Amino acid sequence: METLLYLMPIALLLGGLGLAAFVWALRSGQYEDLDGAAERVLIDD
């Protein structure tokens, strides 16, 4: 039971960090053009 006192805050902290990283990626435009990179591979300059 004592280990839950240590593991629960650590799990919540890691989950919060993951959520913050996802929100940052959304706001910085990481998911704006999903097809662009795939199509750029096929274009021969």
SULMO-V978816 format. One record per residue. N is the residue number from 1. D_LAST is the distance of its C-alpha to the last C-alpha in Angstrom with 2 decimals. Layout:
# SULMO-V978816
n = (N N)
d_last = (D_LAST D_LAST)
This chain:
# SULMO-V978816
n = (1 2 3 4 5 6 7 8 9 10 11 12 13 14 15 16 17 18 19 20 21 22 23 24 25 26 27 28 29 30 31 32 33 34 35 36 37 38 39 40 41 42 43 44 45)
d_last = (62.29 61.75 58.29 57.23 58.09 55.44 52.81 52.69 51.77 49.16 47.63 47.71 46.14 43.25 42.76 42.80 40.21 37.91 38.49 37.88 34.55 33.53 34.67 32.82 29.55 30.23 31.06 28.12 25.62 24.50 24.86 23.47 20.08 20.50 18.02 15.12 14.38 14.83 12.42 9.62 10.08 9.54 6.28 3.79 0.00)
